[in-house]
Amino acid sequence: MRYLLGVALSLAVFGCKNTPEPKELTAIQTVEIERIYEDSVSVRALEILDDGSVAFAGSNGKYGLYNPTTKVWNTAVMKRDSVTPSFRAVAHTAEDFFMLSIESPALLYKTGDSGAMELVYEENDPKAFYDSMTFWNDQEGIAMGDPTENCISIIITRDGGNTWTKVSCDILPEAAEGEAAFAASNSNIAVYENNAWIITGGMKSRVLHTGDKGKTWEVFDTPLKQGTSTTGGYSIDFYDENTGVVIGGDYTNAEGNEANKAITHDGGKTWALLADKAAPGYRSCIQFIPNTKGKELLAIGFEGIDYSSDQGATWKNLSSEGFFTVRFLNDSTAYAAGSNRIAKLKFKR
C-alpha cells in the first residue's frame, strides 16, 4: 500500500459482477463550475485516482492530492538540490502516483513505500523535454517527449514504474524536421488494450502508433494545420481500437478553427477533418465522455469548454472559462485544471 502526502492511494478492488447496459443519455445542456483549488501554480496535468481522489502536479514543483469526501487538499513542493522542477505529465497505477518534469534534467518521481516521492528516472540531455505520460496497466507505462536524437523521445516501464527504459530510435519512426509535441494537457498519448497512439505537432503533425505496447511502431500523417512551431495536434483520445480524435490548432491564434480537429475510424491510419472552419478554435485537450458509446466529446482550452453530441461533427460552447486539461469521473462529473486553479465540473442534461 502506498501513500501520497499521508492520504491513501490504495484503491478498492471489486469482483466481477453483471453490469447493466448504460442508459440512453440526453445531450448536455450546461456545465456548473466549482473551483476547488486556487494557488499560484499552472496545472496542466491531473489524474482522477480509482478511489475518486484527485492528484495533480504543476509548475514550481507544486503537487497535491484532493479528498473529495473531506474536501481537503494536501500539497507539497518538490525540490532536488538547486532544481525546482515543473511538471506537466502525471499518471497513476493502483498503488502509485507518478509525475514527470519538463526540461532538463527530466525527473520522474513515484510514490514509494515511505510515502515520499522517489526519483525513478533521470535524463540529462539538454534537449530533454517530456510532455505526457500514461499506463496501459499496473505494470506497463509510457511517457513521451520532444526529440533528443532523430526520433520522438519515448520511455517505457514494465515493472510498475520502478525502472524506465528509453526506446531506441532504431525502432521508432524518424522525426521530421521541427516535429515535436506540446506539453499542454498531458494528453499527447492515448492507450487502449495493447495500443498506444502519440500525437505530434509543430512543423509536422503526425500520429505514432504501436499495437504491441511499444515493441514496434508505425507513423501516420494527419490533415491538421501544421508547418510552424505552434501548430498541429495538441491532444488525442481513443474510444476503442478504431475510433479516435485529435484536436489542436495554434495557441497564438486561439480563434483559428481551420483544420484543427480530426477523427479516425481505422485505428489512426487515416484521419478526416471535423467541423472544419467552425468553432471551436484552438483547444489543448479532448476527451470522449464516458458511457456515451463514443458519441460525446468534450474539448477544453484557455478560451473555453466545448461539447459535441455527434462525435465532433457539431459543437456547442458550454463556458468561456478557460482551462488547460480535463479528466472525467463519470458521464456527469469531471475535474479541470488551468492557470492557478482546479475546478469540479458538473454537467446538466
C-alpha positions in Angstrom: 0.0 0.0 0.0 1.4 3.4 -1.0 0.6 6.8 0.5 0.9 10.3 -1.1 1.2 13.1 1.4 -0.4 11.0 4.1 -3.5 10.2 2.0 -4.1 6.6 0.9 -3.6 5.9 -2.8 -4.5 2.2 -2.4 -7.8 1.6 -4.2 -10.7 -0.7 -3.7 -10.8 -3.8 -5.9 -14.2 -5.1 -6.9 -15.1 -8.6 -8.0 -16.7 -9.4 -11.3 -20.4 -8.7 -11.5 -23.1 -8.2 -14.0 -23.1 -4.6 -15.3 -26.4 -3.2 -16.7 -26.4 -1.7 -20.1 -25.7 2.1 -19.9 -28.9 4.1 -20.1 -29.5 6.4 -23.0 -28.4 9.9 -22.1 -29.9 13.2 -23.3 -27.5 15.8 -24.5 -25.5 18.0 -22.1 -27.1 21.5 -21.8 -25.0 23.3 -19.3 -22.0 23.0 -17.0 -21.6 24.2 -13.4 -18.0 25.1 -12.5 -17.0 24.8 -8.8 -13.5 26.0 -8.0 -11.9 23.6 -5.5 -8.3 24.8 -5.5 -6.6 28.2 -6.1 -2.9 28.9 -5.9 -0.1 30.5 -7.8 0.5 27.4 -9.9 -0.1 26.4 -13.5 -1.7 22.9 -13.7 -1.6 21.1 -17.0 -1.7 17.5 -15.6 -4.1 15.9 -13.2 -5.4 12.4 -12.6 -8.6 11.0 -11.0 -7.5 8.0 -9.0 -9.5 4.9 -8.8 -10.9 5.8 -5.4 -12.2 9.2 -6.7 -9.4 11.3 -5.2 -7.7 13.8 -7.5 -3.9 14.2 -7.8 -2.0 16.9 -9.7 1.5 18.2 -10.3 2.2 21.6 -11.8 4.6 24.5 -12.1 7.3 25.4 -9.5 7.4 21.9 -8.1 3.9 22.0 -6.6 1.9 18.8 -6.4 -1.0 17.6 -4.3 -3.9 15.3 -3.6 -7.6 16.1 -3.0 -10.0 14.1 -0.9 -13.5 14.7 -2.4 -15.2 13.4 0.8 -13.5 15.7 3.2 -12.8 18.3 0.6 -9.3 18.7 1.9 -6.1 19.2 -0.1 -2.7 18.0 0.8 0.1 19.8 -1.2 3.8 20.0 -1.2 6.7 21.3 -3.3 9.3 19.1 -4.9 12.9 20.3 -4.9 16.1 18.5 -5.9 19.3 20.2 -4.9 19.1 23.6 -6.6 16.5 22.5 -9.1 12.7 23.2 -8.6 11.2 21.1 -11.4 7.9 21.9 -13.1 5.6 19.1 -14.0 3.2 18.7 -17.0 2.8 14.9 -17.0 1.3 12.7 -14.3 -0.1 9.1 -14.2 -1.1 6.5 -11.7 -1.4 2.8 -11.1 -3.5 1.1 -8.4 -0.6 1.6 -6.0 1.5 4.6 -7.1 1.3 8.2 -8.4 3.9 9.4 -10.9 4.9 12.9 -12.0 7.4 13.8 -14.8 9.1 17.1 -15.2 9.7 19.2 -18.3 13.1 20.5 -19.4 16.5 19.1 -18.5 17.1 17.3 -16.2 13.9 15.3 -16.8 12.9 13.9 -13.5 10.3 11.2 -13.0 9.0 10.5 -9.5 6.8 7.8 -8.0 5.3 7.3 -4.6 7.5 5.0 -2.5 6.9 2.7 0.5 7.7 5.5 2.9 5.1 7.9 1.4 7.8 10.2 0.0 8.2 10.8 -3.7 11.2 8.8 -5.1 13.2 9.5 -8.2 13.0 6.6 -10.6 14.2 8.1 -13.9 16.5 11.0 -14.8 17.6 12.2 -18.2 20.2 15.0 -18.5 20.3 15.5 -22.3 20.0 19.3 -22.7 17.2 18.7 -25.3 15.1 16.6 -22.9 11.5 17.9 -22.6 8.8 15.4 -21.7 5.2 16.1 -22.5 2.9 13.3 -21.5 2.6 10.0 -19.5 0.1 7.2 -19.0 -0.2 3.5 -18.2 -1.6 0.5 -20.0 -2.0 -1.4 -16.8 -0.4 -1.5 -13.3 2.9 -2.8 -14.7 3.4 -1.2 -18.1 3.5 2.5 -18.7 4.7 5.0 -21.3 5.9 8.6 -21.5 6.8 10.7 -24.5 8.7 13.9 -25.2 10.5 16.0 -27.8 13.3 14.5 -29.8 16.8 14.4 -28.3 18.1 12.5 -31.3 16.3 11.8 -34.6 13.0 10.4 -33.1 10.4 11.4 -30.6 11.6 10.5 -27.1 9.7 7.6 -25.6 10.4 5.8 -22.3 8.6 2.7 -21.1 8.3 0.8 -17.8 7.4 -2.9 -17.5 7.8 -3.3 -13.7 5.2 -0.9 -12.3 7.2 2.2 -12.8 10.3 1.2 -10.7 12.6 1.4 -13.8 12.2 3.1 -17.2 14.0 2.5 -20.4 14.3 4.9 -23.4 13.2 3.4 -26.7 15.9 3.3 -29.3 15.5 5.5 -32.4 16.4 2.3 -34.3 12.8 1.0 -33.9 11.0 4.4 -34.0 9.9 6.4 -37.0 12.3 9.2 -37.8 11.1 12.6 -36.7 10.6 15.2 -39.3 12.5 18.5 -39.1 10.8 20.6 -36.5 8.4 17.8 -35.3 7.9 17.7 -31.6 5.0 17.8 -29.2 3.2 20.2 -26.8 3.2 19.8 -23.1 -0.2 21.4 -22.9 -2.6 19.0 -21.2 -0.9 15.6 -20.6 -3.0 14.1 -23.4 -0.4 13.5 -26.2 -0.8 9.8 -25.6 -3.9 7.6 -25.8 -3.9 3.9 -24.9 -6.4 1.1 -25.5 -5.7 -2.5 -24.8 -2.2 -3.1 -26.3 -2.3 0.0 -28.4 -0.8 3.5 -27.9 -1.1 6.5 -30.1 1.0 9.6 -29.8 0.1 12.9 -31.5 2.9 15.2 -32.5 2.9 18.8 -33.7 5.0 21.7 -34.9 6.4 21.7 -38.4 4.9 18.2 -38.9 1.8 16.8 -37.1 1.6 13.0 -37.2 0.3 10.1 -35.1 2.8 7.4 -34.0 1.1 4.0 -33.2 2.2 0.8 -31.5 -0.1 -2.2 -31.3 2.2 -4.2 -29.0 2.9 -1.9 -26.1 5.9 -0.2 -27.7 7.8 -3.1 -29.2 7.1 -1.9 -32.8 6.0 1.4 -34.2 4.4 3.0 -37.3 3.5 6.6 -38.2 0.6 8.2 -40.0 0.0 11.7 -41.4 -2.8 13.9 -40.2 -4.6 16.7 -42.1 -4.2 19.1 -39.2 -2.9 22.6 -39.8 0.9 22.4 -39.4 4.1 24.0 -40.6 5.0 26.3 -37.7 6.4 25.7 -34.2 3.0 26.4 -32.6 0.6 24.5 -35.0 -0.6 20.9 -35.1 -2.1 18.4 -32.7 -2.1 19.0 -29.0 -4.3 16.2 -27.7 -5.5 12.7 -28.7 -8.1 10.3 -27.3 -9.4 6.9 -28.4 -12.7 5.3 -27.7 -11.7 1.9 -28.9 -9.0 0.3 -31.1 -10.6 2.0 -34.2 -12.2 5.3 -33.2 -10.1 8.2 -32.1 -10.0 12.0 -32.2 -7.3 14.7 -32.2 -7.5 18.5 -31.5 -5.2 21.4 -31.5 -4.6 24.3 -33.8 -2.4 27.3 -33.0 -2.4 28.7 -29.4 -1.1 32.0 -30.8 -4.3 32.2 -32.9 -6.8 30.7 -30.5 -9.9 31.6 -32.6 -8.4 29.9 -35.7 -10.6 26.9 -36.5 -9.2 25.7 -39.8 -8.0 22.1 -39.8 -7.7 21.9 -36.0 -9.7 18.8 -35.2 -10.0 15.3 -36.9 -11.3 11.8 -36.4 -10.2 8.3 -37.4 -12.3 5.1 -37.7 -9.4 2.8 -38.7 -7.1 3.0 -35.7 -5.3 6.1 -36.8 -4.2 5.1 -40.3 -6.4 7.8 -41.9 -8.0 11.0 -40.5 -10.8 13.2 -41.6 -11.3 16.8 -40.5 -14.1 17.6 -38.1 -16.2 20.8 -38.1 -13.6 22.4 -40.4 -13.6 26.2 -40.2 -16.2 26.0 -37.4 -15.8 26.5 -33.7 -14.2 25.6 -31.5 -10.8 27.0 -32.4 -7.6 26.1 -30.6 -8.1 23.6 -27.7 -5.5 21.9 -25.7 -7.4 18.8 -24.6 -10.1 16.5 -26.0 -11.8 13.5 -24.3 -14.5 11.0 -25.0 -17.2 11.4 -22.4 -17.7 8.0 -20.5 -20.8 5.9 -21.1 -21.8 7.7 -24.3 -20.9 5.0 -26.8 -18.1 7.1 -28.3 -20.6 9.8 -29.5 -20.0 12.6 -27.0 -16.8 14.7 -26.7 -15.5 17.5 -24.6 -12.8 19.9 -25.7 -11.2 22.3 -23.4 -8.7 25.1 -23.7 -7.8 28.5 -22.2 -10.7 30.1 -24.2 -13.4 27.8 -23.0 -15.2 24.5 -22.8 -17.0 22.9 -25.8 -19.2 19.9 -26.2 -20.2 17.6 -29.1 -23.0 15.1 -29.0 -22.4 13.8 -32.6 -18.7 12.6 -32.5 -17.4 16.1 -33.3 -19.5 17.0 -36.3 -21.0 19.9 -34.5 -20.1 21.7 -31.2 -21.7 23.7 -28.5 -19.9 26.2 -26.3 -20.7 25.4 -22.6 -18.4 28.0 -21.0 -15.9 30.7 -21.8 -14.0 30.0 -18.6 -10.6 28.6 -19.7 -8.7 25.6 -18.5 -5.8 23.5 -19.9 -6.8 19.9 -19.2 -9.8 17.8 -18.1 -10.4 14.3 -16.8 -13.8 12.5 -16.3 -15.0 10.8 -13.1 -18.2 9.7 -14.9 -20.6 11.0 -17.6 -21.8 13.9 -15.4 -18.7 14.9 -13.5 -15.2 15.9 -14.4 -12.2 17.8 -13.0 -10.4 20.5 -15.0 -7.2 22.3 -14.3 -5.7 25.6 -15.6 -3.9 28.7 -14.6 -3.9 29.0 -10.8 -6.9 26.7 -10.2 -8.6 23.3 -10.3 -12.4 23.0 -10.7 -15.1 20.4 -10.4 -17.3 20.4 -13.5 -21.0 19.2 -13.2 -22.8 18.6 -16.5 -26.5 19.1 -16.7 -28.5 17.1 -19.2 
